[in-house]
Amino acid sequence: MRGCDQASSRVFHEAGHIIHEDVRKIGQPGNLIAAFCDMVEPVVASGDGDSAVSAIYPHLQKPSNTEKPSTPTLPS
């Protein structure tokens, strides 16, 4: 599992460099979300991204399997 954590950390680190360069060059986020998703998607899809996400955003927690996610209701 340690290798997965290292791979996840490296992906987030590289995404940070892309985002930083994008902001530095054009003075705004630009393709910030696209760049981040392109870097992180393969790791998350392989199941290795959970630990990296947890490390960066510790306040985000996955609901347990017994909890049902709340479904927003649209006003009628």
C-alpha positions, 0 to 999 in steps of 0.5 A: 500500500505504501507504493500507492500512497507514494504514487498518489502523492506524486500525481498531486505534486505534479498537478500542483506544478501544472496549476502553478505554471498555468496561473503564473503564465496567464494570471488566472486559473485557466484550465486549472480543473481540467489539468488537475483532473487529467493528472488525478483521474488515472490514480483515482480510477485505479483506487490509489487516490483515496489516501492522497485525497484524505491527506490533502482534505482530511475533513472530507470523509466517504460515507459508510456503506450503511449511510445513504447520501442525501438527495437534493430536492428540486423546488416544484 
